[in-house]
Amino acid sequence: MFSFCSCRHTSVLVSLSLKAARKLSSRSPVSICPKHFLKFTALNPSARTMSGSSRSAFDVLMANASKKKREPSQSQSANAKESSPRKRKSPSKSQTPDLLPQKEDSPAPTEKQDVVQNSSSCGIGGLKDSGSKQIQTSNADKRLVAAKKPKLSITPEESVSELKKKALDFKAKKAAYWGEGKRVPFMFLAKTLEAVSKESGRIVITGIVCNMLRTVMETAPDDLLAVMYLLVNRIAPAHEGLELGIGESSIIKALAEACGAKEAHIKKQYEELGDLGLVAKAIRTSQPLLRKPEPLTVVKVFDTFRLIAKESGKDSQEKKKNHIKALLVATTDCEPQFLIRLLQTKLRIGLAEQTLLAALGHAAVYSEKHSVSGKGDNSLEEAAKIIKQVYSVIPVYDKIIPALLSGGVWDLHKTCSFSPGIPVGPMLAKPTKGVSEIVEKFQGMEYTCEYKYDGERAQIHYMENGSVEIYSRNAERNTGKFPDVVAAIARLKKPSVKSFVLDCELVAYDREKQKILPFQILSTRARKNVVMNEIKVNVCIYAFDILYLDGQLLLQEQLNVRREHLYKSFQEELGFFQFATAITSDDLEEIQKFLDDAVNSSSEGLIIKTLKKDATYEPSKRSLNWLKLKKDYMDTIGDSLDLVPIAAFHGRGKRTGVYGAFLLACYDNDKEEFQSICKIGTGFSETMLEERSSSLRSKVIEKPKSYYRYGDTLSPDVWFEPSEVWEVKAADLTISPVHRAAVGTVDPDKGISLRFPRLLRVREDKNPEQASSSEMVADMYNAQKHTQKDNQDENDDV
């Protein structure tokens, strides 16, 4: 008699048999008697009992299957194949073998089918006839087969090939290799990112991302929001300030623990490869797996990221590390690479957000169930324009995506509009070199000139409930930094005003001397949690535009109308709240004098704006309808540039012990790369040079980042992690065979460099990705009065 007590797999057999009994009612009867198990024993003479008891049927079955795998039976029929589990596994539905005999024309077993036994003819412990030498089967069934998981229609790799097809030839359901109604696998996103990283053309990238978004829209629309956030490498809108809050050391620890590797080994590989994502991929793919992990989904990753960001208090870093480990152990193929990059917020695959918005617009057109006729061939461009416009007014995917899915793209500006409390992208000005250029560009138009204050751009939202929020030009929430501004704005608005959105500049101000202070003074204020009675640097609000007033959106109003609303809604108070000083004139001499007055009052220069025509507020756009003129640069390049130090050269002589010169770079938003533009070694006092050298020593890296572009002849002594932004002015811009700024824009093989650059200040209010763009550099070069031929310098070593 077979003993249950002697078997380690009692619970397994009971579970299998109970499942089997439930399934027999829907299957053709099969008889697997005790003789069968004795047959297995006879075939395995080396089998030994455990703890003095008989081996379980499950043990015998597994041993026999292993032997058959090593020594295939000679009597096995050519047309009857038998498959067995390779190793003992827990009896999950996806892993349990199915021993049900199968007819040739019967449907294949599903992954939910388990081991089936006929409980009426063969009990679980019924090992009775030890002399039986044949396994009895029903006449209808001739062989045993193991359950097979349904094969995917296509592989993830084949899915990516589908994504690369032209939009008109693409079928979303062919690219969706997961089941109907299932969540989008993270592998699908990772494979898309991998494909995009191998492309350089914006049109091709837009097409791949468009097809990917179409697939999600048509098969799993509920996942679209998570997909969009991961594609832009964020977990929430910028103004919410929700960040992962993890450093590379925590990520390295999690990777080491998840993969059973040493931290020192990971750090060494990181130094060699320069990409922690590639390190994770290499380690993870070489790690042996006992079982295939449950596939990650995009939603799972996104939700875990948000959970990581919200962890706080005691042991929060440990909890964050454990969340990362849980994700890493479930990754395969290229998933570790992009999971790590997303955690680092360093995706860098050449997918700019504006390109993503265009792809979303295109996807919406192709996925539109009831296509709107009359849009013609421009429907894709029109849809992309709508998405970008809406995003500039309300940069919140949580609002845009649901509205897009429910109401379509053509009415998106109606279903998803401005909301107080959510920052609008600020309108920006283009640089100009002189008053005569302004008069020429605005010929025949009425325009106004305002002081350009040297402070911090701010957008102040006052809600009907009396709450106030202050946002920076980068949509960062700065309310806690300026409690004095909150108090002043609430006090100086007119009593009739219930809500508004104000565009202004916050400037350091000496109220005793009634004078504006330099930006460097303002930058000494604490960044958050400022206490009113501890404020040492006062600020004055210089208001120059109003975007929203008492429920009315004013973006489409002309500047003269907006300005009228502004003047009627607030009361000025010297040193606390003032309107930007302005004149309306087209007289060259009057504008020149006004510029001199602005500079003498410690302002940077002038902002010149159209007043009554083409004078709407254009969020997130650097418009020709706003021009800026700075006195210091009228005889140079017309404006300063914000650049990132990416490398340095050791100092010599008096500069021994500090860096003697730095390699600076601008940022290409489309390619997501830093492009060298000049070497700088002037404009530093000894103190400043020591400060900058000391600050950057902690940012030294083993070798240049993969997203740095520079000439082969440049050989810096050290490379830096991109971390600081420096404001620099120069005498001129020139074509350079050494530097790579805007390469291919004004010359097919050469970039643009600065001649005689000089450091002005460190821009602590900007991060590296907000440095001057390569597009701006090219615009400034083209705006110069010199021709390209005059500016070429084949022997440039700057």
C-alpha positions in Angstrom: 0.0 0.0 0.0 1.4 3.4 -1.0 1.9 5.7 2.0 1.1 9.4 1.8 3.1 10.1 4.9 6.3 8.9 3.3 6.0 11.2 0.3 7.5 14.8 0.2 5.0 15.6 -2.6 1.8 14.6 -0.9 0.4 18.1 -1.2 1.4 18.3 -4.8 -0.3 15.0 -5.7 -3.5 15.9 -3.8 -3.6 19.3 -5.5 -3.0 17.7 -8.9 -5.6 15.0 -8.4 -8.3 17.4 -7.2 -7.7 19.6 -10.2 -7.8 16.5 -12.4 -11.1 15.3 -11.0 -12.8 18.6 -11.8 -11.6 18.5 -15.4 -12.7 15.0 -16.3 -16.3 16.0 -16.8 -15.2 18.0 -19.9 -12.6 15.6 -21.2 -12.7 12.1 -22.7 -12.2 9.6 -20.0 -8.7 8.3 -19.4 -7.6 5.5 -17.2 -4.3 5.7 -15.5 -4.3 2.8 -13.0 -1.8 1.8 -10.3 -0.1 -0.4 -12.8 1.1 2.7 -14.5 3.0 3.9 -11.6 4.5 0.4 -11.1 5.6 0.5 -14.7 7.5 3.8 -13.9 9.2 2.0 -11.0 10.2 -0.9 -13.1 11.8 1.4 -15.6 13.8 3.1 -12.8 15.5 0.3 -10.9 18.0 2.7 -9.3 15.2 4.6 -7.6 15.6 4.7 -3.8 13.1 5.4 -1.1 13.3 8.5 1.0 13.4 8.2 4.8 12.7 4.5 4.5 9.5 4.9 2.6 8.4 4.4 -1.0 9.0 7.1 -3.6 6.0 9.1 -4.6 4.5 8.8 -8.0 5.5 12.4 -8.7 9.2 11.5 -7.9 9.0 8.4 -10.2 7.4 10.4 -12.9 10.0 13.1 -12.8 12.9 10.6 -12.7 11.5 8.6 -15.6 11.0 11.8 -17.6 14.6 12.8 -17.0 15.8 9.4 -18.1 13.8 9.5 -21.2 15.2 12.9 -22.0 18.7 11.5 -21.8 18.0 8.1 -23.4 15.0 8.2 -25.8 13.1 5.0 -26.0 13.7 2.9 -29.1 10.1 1.8 -29.2 8.8 5.3 -29.3 6.6 5.8 -32.3 7.8 8.2 -34.9 4.5 10.0 -35.0 3.9 10.0 -31.2 6.0 12.5 -29.4 6.1 12.7 -25.6 7.2 15.7 -23.7 8.0 15.8 -20.0 9.0 18.5 -17.5 12.7 19.1 -17.2 12.8 19.6 -13.5 10.5 19.5 -10.6 8.5 22.7 -10.2 5.8 24.0 -8.0 2.4 23.0 -9.3 1.4 26.4 -10.7 -1.1 26.4 -13.6 1.5 27.5 -16.1 4.0 24.8 -15.1 2.1 21.6 -14.3 2.4 18.9 -17.0 -0.8 17.6 -18.7 -0.8 13.9 -19.1 -4.2 13.8 -20.8 -4.0 11.7 -24.0 -4.8 13.8 -27.0 -6.5 13.0 -30.2 -4.9 14.0 -33.5 -7.8 16.3 -34.3 -8.6 17.5 -30.8 -7.8 21.0 -29.7 -4.4 21.6 -28.0 -4.5 21.8 -24.2 -4.4 25.3 -22.7 -1.9 26.4 -20.1 -4.6 26.2 -17.5 -4.9 22.4 -17.9 -3.2 20.3 -15.2 -2.4 16.7 -14.7 -5.6 14.7 -15.3 -6.3 11.4 -13.7 -9.5 9.2 -13.7 -10.4 9.2 -10.0 -13.1 6.6 -10.5 -10.7 3.9 -11.8 -7.4 4.9 -10.3 -7.0 6.3 -6.8 -4.1 8.5 -5.9 -2.5 6.0 -3.7 -3.6 3.0 -5.6 -0.2 1.3 -6.4 -1.5 -2.3 -6.2 -0.2 -4.5 -9.0 3.6 -4.6 -8.9 3.7 -7.2 -11.7 1.9 -5.2 -14.3 4.1 -4.5 -17.3 1.8 -2.4 -19.5 0.1 0.9 -19.2 -3.5 0.7 -20.1 -4.9 3.6 -22.1 -8.2 4.2 -23.8 -8.5 2.9 -27.4 -9.2 6.5 -28.6 -5.9 7.9 -27.1 -2.5 6.4 -28.0 0.0 8.7 -26.4 0.7 11.1 -23.5 1.5 14.7 -24.2 2.5 17.6 -21.9 0.5 20.8 -21.9 1.9 23.5 -24.0 1.5 27.2 -23.5 -0.1 28.9 -26.5 2.6 30.3 -28.7 2.7 34.0 -29.3 1.6 35.1 -32.7 4.9 37.1 -33.0 7.9 37.7 -30.8 8.9 41.0 -29.3 11.6 41.4 -31.9 9.1 40.8 -34.7 6.8 43.3 -33.0 9.5 46.0 -33.3 9.9 45.1 -37.0 6.2 45.8 -37.4 6.6 49.2 -35.7 9.2 50.2 -38.3 6.6 49.8 -41.1 5.2 52.9 -42.8 2.1 54.2 -41.0 -0.3 53.3 -43.8 1.0 49.7 -43.9 1.0 49.3 -40.1 -1.6 47.2 -38.3 -1.7 47.7 -34.6 -3.0 44.3 -33.7 -0.1 42.6 -35.5 2.4 44.4 -33.3 0.5 43.5 -30.1 2.0 40.1 -29.2 0.3 40.0 -25.8 -3.3 38.7 -25.3 -6.5 40.6 -25.8 -7.3 42.8 -22.8 -3.8 42.2 -21.2 -1.6 45.0 -19.9 1.2 46.3 -22.2 4.4 44.4 -21.4 7.4 46.5 -20.3 9.4 44.5 -22.9 7.3 46.2 -25.6 8.3 49.7 -24.3 12.0 48.6 -23.8 12.2 47.2 -27.4 10.7 50.4 -28.7 13.3 52.5 -26.8 16.0 50.3 -28.1 14.8 50.7 -31.7 14.6 54.5 -31.3 18.1 54.7 -29.8 19.5 53.2 -33.1 17.9 55.8 -35.3 18.9 59.4 -35.9 16.3 60.8 -38.3 13.4 62.6 -36.6 10.9 61.4 -39.2 11.9 57.7 -38.6 11.8 58.1 -34.9 8.4 59.8 -35.0 7.1 56.9 -37.2 8.2 54.2 -34.8 6.8 56.0 -31.7 3.6 56.8 -33.6 3.1 53.1 -34.4 3.9 52.1 -30.8 1.3 54.6 -29.4 -1.2 53.4 -32.0 -0.7 49.8 -30.7 -1.3 50.9 -27.1 -4.3 53.0 -28.1 -6.1 50.2 -29.9 -5.2 47.3 -27.6 -4.7 48.7 -24.1 -5.8 52.4 -24.0 -5.8 52.4 -20.2 -2.0 51.9 -20.3 -1.4 55.0 -22.5 -0.9 57.4 -19.7 1.8 55.2 -18.1 3.5 54.7 -21.5 3.6 58.5 -22.1 5.2 59.3 -18.7 7.9 56.6 -19.1 8.6 57.8 -22.6 9.3 61.3 -21.3 11.1 59.8 -18.3 8.9 61.4 -15.7 6.4 60.1 -13.2 4.3 63.2 -12.7 3.9 66.8 -14.1 6.9 69.0 -13.3 4.9 71.4 -11.1 4.0 68.5 -8.7 7.6 68.1 -7.8 7.3 64.3 -7.5 10.8 62.8 -8.1 12.2 59.3 -7.5 14.8 60.7 -5.0 17.3 57.9 -5.5 21.0 58.2 -6.2 23.3 56.0 -8.3 24.7 54.4 -5.2 21.3 53.0 -4.2 20.7 51.8 -7.7 24.0 50.0 -7.8 23.3 48.4 -4.4 19.9 47.2 -5.7 21.5 45.8 -8.9 24.2 44.0 -6.9 21.7 42.3 -4.6 19.2 41.5 -7.4 21.9 39.9 -9.5 24.1 38.4 -6.9 27.1 40.6 -8.0 29.6 42.6 -6.0 29.2 46.4 -5.9 32.8 46.9 -6.7 32.5 44.8 -9.8 29.5 46.8 -11.0 31.2 50.1 -10.3 34.3 48.9 -12.3 32.1 47.9 -15.3 30.2 51.2 -15.0 33.5 53.1 -15.3 34.5 51.1 -18.3 31.1 51.3 -20.1 30.0 54.7 -18.9 26.4 53.5 -18.9 24.9 51.8 -15.9 22.0 50.5 -18.0 24.4 48.5 -20.2 26.1 47.1 -17.1 22.7 46.0 -15.8 21.9 44.3 -19.1 25.2 42.5 -19.2 25.0 41.2 -15.6 21.3 40.3 -15.8 21.5 38.4 -19.1 24.5 36.4 -17.8 22.7 35.4 -14.6 21.3 31.9 -14.7 17.5 31.7 -14.0 15.8 28.8 -12.2 12.6 29.9 -13.7 11.4 32.5 -16.1 10.1 35.5 -14.1 6.6 36.8 -14.5 6.7 39.5 -17.3 6.8 43.1 -16.1 4.1 45.4 -17.4 4.4 49.1 -18.1 1.8 49.9 -15.5 3.7 47.8 -12.9 6.9 49.7 -13.5 5.2 53.1 -13.5 3.2 52.4 -10.3 6.4 51.2 -8.6 8.2 54.3 -9.7 5.5 56.5 -8.1 5.6 54.3 -5.0 9.4 54.8 -4.8 8.9 58.6 -5.1 6.4 58.6 -2.2 8.5 56.6 0.2 9.7 58.9 3.1 10.8 58.8 6.7 12.8 56.1 8.4 14.3 53.4 6.2 12.9 55.1 3.1 16.1 54.5 1.2 16.0 50.8 2.1 12.4 50.5 1.0 13.2 52.3 -2.3 16.1 49.9 -2.9 13.8 46.9 -2.3 11.3 48.2 -4.8 14.1 48.5 -7.4 15.3 45.0 -6.6 11.8 43.6 -7.1 11.6 45.2 -10.6 15.2 44.1 -11.6 14.6 40.4 -10.8 11.7 40.4 -13.2 13.6 41.9 -16.1 15.0 40.1 -19.1 16.7 40.9 -22.4 17.0 44.7 -22.8 14.6 45.5 -20.0 17.3 46.0 -17.3 19.1 48.5 -19.5 16.2 50.8 -19.9 14.8 50.2 -16.4 18.1 51.5 -15.0 18.2 54.5 -17.3 14.6 55.4 -16.4 15.6 55.2 -12.7 18.5 57.5 -13.4 16.3 59.8 -15.4 19.0 59.5 -18.1 17.1 57.9 -21.0 19.0 59.7 -23.7 17.8 57.9 -26.8 17.2 61.0 -29.0 13.5 61.2 -28.3 12.7 64.8 -27.6 9.4 65.6 -25.9 8.2 67.7 -28.9 8.8 64.7 -31.1 6.8 62.5 -28.8 3.9 65.0 -28.8 4.0 65.0 -32.6 3.9 61.2 -32.6 1.0 61.2 -30.2 -0.9 63.6 -32.6 -0.2 61.3 -35.6 -1.3 58.2 -33.6 -4.5 59.9 -32.7 -5.3 60.6 -36.3 -4.6 57.0 -37.4 -6.5 55.6 -34.4 -9.6 57.8 -34.9 -12.5 55.5 -35.2 -14.6 58.1 -37.0 -12.1 60.0 -39.1 -12.9 63.6 -39.7 -12.9 64.4 -43.4 -11.8 67.6 -44.8 -8.4 67.7 -43.0 -6.6 66.6 -46.2 -3.0 65.7 -46.3 -2.2 68.2 -43.5 -4.2 66.2 -40.9 -1.0 64.8 -39.3 0.7 68.2 -39.0 -2.6 69.8 -37.8 -3.0 67.1 -35.1 0.6 67.4 -33.9 0.1 71.2 -33.7 -3.0 70.8 -31.6 -1.3 68.4 -29.2 1.6 70.8 -28.8 -0.6 73.8 -28.3 -2.7 72.1 -25.7 0.4 70.8 -23.9 1.9 74.2 -23.7 -1.2 75.5 -22.0 -1.8 72.5 -19.7 1.4 70.4 -19.5 -0.3 67.5 -17.7 -0.6 64.1 -19.4 -3.1 63.1 -16.7 -5.6 65.5 -18.2 -4.6 65.3 -21.9 -4.6 61.5 -22.4 -8.1 60.8 -21.0 -9.5 63.7 -23.0 -7.7 62.5 -26.2 -9.0 59.0 -25.8 -12.6 60.0 -25.1 -13.1 63.0 -27.4 -10.4 62.6 -30.1 -7.7 65.1 -31.2 -9.8 67.6 -33.2 -11.7 68.9 -30.2 -8.9 68.5 -27.7 -8.5 72.2 -27.2 -12.1 72.3 -26.0 -12.1 69.2 -23.9 -8.7 69.9 -22.3 -8.0 73.6 -21.6 -6.2 75.9 -19.2 -6.7 75.4 -15.5 -5.6 77.7 -12.7 -2.9 76.2 -10.5 -1.2 74.5 -13.4 1.7 76.5 -14.9 1.6 77.6 -18.5 4.9 77.4 -20.5 6.4 80.9 -20.5 6.7 82.9 -23.7 10.4 83.6 -24.6 12.1 86.3 -26.6 14.7 86.1 -29.4 17.9 88.0 -29.1 18.7 91.0 -31.3 21.9 93.1 -31.7 20.7 96.7 -31.9 18.0 99.3 -32.0 18.2 99.6 -35.8 17.5 95.9 -36.1 14.4 96.2 -34.0 13.0 99.1 -36.0 13.7 97.0 -39.2 11.9 93.9 -37.9 8.9 95.7 -36.6 8.5 98.0 -39.5 4.9 99.2 -39.9 3.9 97.7 -36.6 3.2 99.3 -33.2 5.5 97.9 -30.5 6.4 98.6 -26.9 9.6 98.4 -25.0 10.0 97.2 -21.4 12.8 97.0 -19.0 14.4 93.5 -19.0 15.0 92.8 -15.3 17.8 90.6 -14.0 15.9 88.4 -11.6 14.0 85.1 -11.6 11.0 84.5 -13.9 7.9 83.6 -12.0 4.3 82.7 -12.8 2.0 83.5 -9.9 -1.4 81.7 -9.7 -4.1 83.1 -7.4 -7.1 80.8 -7.0 -10.6 81.7 -6.0 -10.2 80.0 -2.7 -7.4 82.4 -1.8 -4.5 80.0 -2.3 -1.4 81.1 -4.1 1.2 79.1 -6.1 4.4 80.4 -7.6 6.2 78.5 -10.4 9.6 79.0 -12.0 10.1 79.2 -15.8 10.7 75.4 -15.6 7.3 74.8 -14.0 9.0 74.0 -10.6 6.9 74.9 -7.6 8.6 77.8 -5.8 5.8 78.8 -3.4 7.8 77.8 -0.3 10.8 79.9 -1.5 8.9 83.2 -1.6 6.4 83.5 1.3 6.9 87.3 1.1 5.7 87.3 -2.5 2.6 85.3 -1.5 1.8 87.9 1.2 2.4 90.9 -1.1 0.4 89.6 -4.0 -2.6 88.9 -1.9 -2.4 92.3 -0.3 -1.9 94.4 -3.4 -4.5 92.9 -5.8 -7.7 94.9 -6.1 -10.6 93.7 -3.9 -12.7 92.9 -7.0 -10.1 90.4 -8.3 -11.0 86.8 -7.4 -8.4 84.9 -9.5 -5.5 85.5 -11.8 -2.3 84.2 -13.4 0.5 86.7 -13.5 3.7 86.6 -15.5 6.5 88.6 -13.8 10.1 88.8 -12.7 11.1 88.5 -9.0 14.1 90.8 -8.4 16.3 91.3 -5.4 15.6 94.8 -4.1 17.1 97.2 -1.5 14.1 99.0 -0.1 16.2 101.5 1.9 18.2 102.7 -1.1 15.3 102.0 -3.4 17.5 100.2 -5.9 17.6 96.9 -7.8 20.3 94.4 -6.7 22.2 92.0 -8.9 20.9 88.5 -9.6 23.8 87.0 -7.6 22.3 88.5 -4.4 18.9 86.9 -5.2 20.6 83.5 -5.7 21.7 83.6 -2.0 18.1 83.1 -0.8 17.2 79.7 0.6 15.5 77.5 -2.0 12.6 76.2 0.1 10.8 76.4 3.5 11.7 80.0 3.9 10.5 81.7 7.1 9.3 85.3 6.7 11.1 86.8 9.7 14.4 85.2 8.6 14.4 86.7 5.1 17.5 88.9 4.5 17.2 89.5 0.8 13.9 91.2 -0.1 12.4 90.9 -3.6 10.1 93.2 -5.6 7.5 91.8 -8.1 7.9 93.4 -11.5 4.7 92.4 -13.4 4.6 92.6 -17.2 1.8 90.3 -18.3 -1.5 88.7 -17.1 -2.7 85.4 -18.7 -5.9 84.7 -16.8 -8.3 86.9 -14.9 -11.5 86.0 -13.0 -12.3 83.0 -15.1 -11.3 84.5 -18.4 -8.3 83.1 -20.3 -6.4 86.0 -21.9 -3.8 84.1 -24.0 -5.4 85.0 -27.3 -5.9 88.6 -26.4 -3.5 91.2 -27.9 -0.9 92.6 -25.5 -2.5 96.0 -25.3 -5.7 94.4 -24.0 -3.8 92.1 -21.5 -1.8 95.1 -20.3 -5.0 97.1 -19.6 -6.4 94.2 -17.5 -3.1 94.1 -15.6 -3.0 97.8 -14.8 -6.6 97.7 -13.5 -6.2 94.6 -11.3 -3.3 95.6 -9.0 -2.1 98.5 -6.8 1.6 99.4 -7.1 3.8 99.7 -4.0 7.5 100.7 -4.3 9.8 97.8 -3.6 7.0 95.3 -3.3 4.9 95.3 -6.5 5.6 97.4 -9.6 4.6 97.2 -13.2 7.5 96.8 -15.7 8.7 100.2 -16.8 7.6 100.6 -20.5 7.3 103.0 -23.4 5.5 102.8 -26.7 7.6 104.4 -29.5 9.1 103.8 -32.9 11.7 106.7 -32.6 15.2 105.3 -32.8 16.7 108.0 -30.5 14.0 107.6 -27.9 14.4 103.8 -27.8 18.2 104.2 -27.5 17.8 106.6 -24.5 15.3 104.2 -22.9 17.9 101.4 -23.2 20.5 103.5 -21.5 18.1 104.3 -18.7 17.3 100.6 -18.3 21.0 99.7 -18.0 21.6 102.6 -15.5 18.8 101.3 -13.3 20.6 97.9 -13.0 18.4 96.2 -15.6 19.9 93.9 -18.3 18.4 95.8 -21.2 15.1 95.8 -23.0 12.3 93.5 -24.2 10.6 94.7 -27.3 7.1 93.4 -28.0 4.4 93.8 -30.6 1.5 95.6 -29.1 -1.7 95.3 -31.2 -1.0 92.9 -34.0 0.5 89.4 -33.8 0.7 90.2 -30.1 -1.0 87.1 -28.5 0.8 85.2 -25.7 2.5 82.1 -27.2 3.3 79.6 -24.4 6.6 77.7 -24.5 7.6 79.5 -27.7 10.6 81.7 -28.4 8.8 84.2 -30.7 10.0 86.9 -33.1 7.2 89.0 -31.6 9.3 89.4 -28.5 12.9 90.5 -29.0 15.5 91.1 -26.3 18.3 93.7 -26.4 21.1 93.8 -23.9 23.5 96.8 -23.8 26.6 94.7 -23.0 26.2 92.6 -26.2 25.2 95.1 -28.8 28.6 95.0 -30.3 29.1 91.2 -29.8 26.9 88.2 -30.5 23.7 89.9 -29.3 23.0 87.7 -26.2 24.7 85.6 -23.6 24.7 81.8 -23.8 24.0 79.3 -21.0 26.5 76.5 -21.3 27.5 73.3 -19.5 31.1 72.5 -18.4 31.7 68.9 -19.6 35.5 68.7 -19.2 38.6 70.6 -18.0 42.3 71.0 -18.6 44.8 71.1 -15.7 46.2 74.6 -14.8 49.8 75.5 -15.2 52.0 78.2 -13.6 49.9 80.3 -11.3 46.9 78.0 -11.9 48.7 74.9 -10.7 46.3 73.0 -8.4 43.2 74.2 -10.1 41.7 73.8 -13.6 43.2 76.2 -16.1 40.4 76.0 -18.7 37.1 74.3 -19.2 35.3 72.7 -22.2 31.8 74.1 -22.5 28.9 72.6 -24.4 25.4 73.6 -25.6 22.5 71.1 -25.6 20.8 69.6 -28.6 17.2 68.9 -27.6 16.4 66.7 -30.5 19.4 64.4 -30.2 19.6 64.7 -26.4 23.3 65.3 -26.5 25.8 68.0 -25.3 27.9 69.5 -28.1 31.2 71.3 -27.4 31.2 75.0 -28.3 34.4 76.5 -26.8 37.2 76.3 -24.3 37.0 79.0 -21.6 39.8 80.2 -19.4 39.1 83.9 -19.0 36.6 85.9 -16.9 37.6 84.0 -13.7 38.9 85.7 -10.5 41.2 83.5 -8.4 38.4 82.9 -5.9 35.9 82.0 -8.6 38.3 79.7 -10.3 39.0 77.9 -7.1 35.3 77.6 -6.3 34.4 76.2 -9.7 37.4 73.8 -9.6 36.4 72.6 -6.2 32.7 72.2 -7.1 33.5 70.2 -10.3 36.1 67.9 -8.7 33.3 65.9 -7.2 31.7 65.5 -10.7 34.8 63.9 -12.4 34.0 60.8 -14.4 36.3 58.1 -15.9 35.6 59.0 -19.5 33.2 61.2 -21.6 29.5 60.3 -21.7 28.2 58.6 -24.7 26.1 61.7 -25.4 29.0 64.1 -25.5 30.0 65.4 -29.0 33.4 67.0 -29.5 36.3 67.1 -32.0 38.9 64.3 -32.1 41.7 66.8 -31.5 40.3 67.8 -28.1 42.0 65.9 -25.2 40.8 67.2 -21.9 42.6 66.0 -18.7 39.3 65.3 -16.9 35.6 64.8 -17.8 32.6 65.9 -15.8 29.1 64.7 -15.2 26.9 67.4 -16.6 25.8 69.3 -13.5 26.3 73.1 -13.8 25.2 75.9 -16.1 27.4 78.9 -16.8 26.3 82.1 -18.4 28.9 83.1 -21.0 29.3 86.1 -23.3 31.6 86.2 -26.4 32.8 88.6 -29.0 31.6 86.5 -32.0 30.5 83.1 -33.3 32.5 81.3 -35.9 32.5 78.1 -37.9 34.8 75.5 -36.3 36.3 72.2 -37.4 36.9 71.3 -33.7 33.7 72.0 -31.9 30.3 70.3 -32.7 27.7 72.8 -31.7 24.9 72.8 -34.3 27.0 70.6 -36.6 25.3 70.1 -39.9 23.1 73.2 -39.5 25.2 75.9 -41.0 28.0 73.6 -42.3 27.6 69.9 -43.2 30.7 68.8 -41.3 31.7 71.6 -39.0 30.2 73.1 -35.8 30.0 76.6 -34.3 32.3 77.9 -31.6 32.6 81.1 -29.5 35.5 83.5 -30.0 36.8 85.1 -26.8 34.3 83.7 -24.4 34.1 85.1 -20.8 32.3 83.8 -17.8 29.6 86.0 -16.3 28.0 83.9 -13.6 26.8 80.5 -12.6 23.1 79.9 -13.4 21.9 78.0 -10.3 18.3 78.3 -11.5 18.9 76.0 -14.5 19.7 72.4 -14.9 22.0 71.1 -17.7 19.2 70.2 -20.1 18.0 73.8 -19.9 21.2 75.1 -21.3 21.2 77.1 -24.6 20.1 74.9 -27.4 22.1 74.1 -30.6 19.2 75.6 -32.5 19.6 78.9 -30.6 23.4 78.9 -31.3 22.6 78.4 -35.1 20.1 81.2 -35.0 22.6 83.6 -33.3 25.2 82.7 -35.9 22.9 83.3 -38.8 21.9 86.7 -37.2 25.4 88.0 -37.3 26.2 90.7 -39.8 29.3 88.8 -40.9 29.1 86.2 -43.6 29.9 82.6 -43.0 33.0 83.0 -45.1 34.3 85.8 -43.0 33.7 83.8 -39.9 35.5 80.6 -40.9 38.6 79.9 -38.9 40.3 76.7 -40.1 43.0 77.0 -37.5 40.5 77.4 -34.6 41.9 76.0 -31.3 39.5 77.8 -29.0 
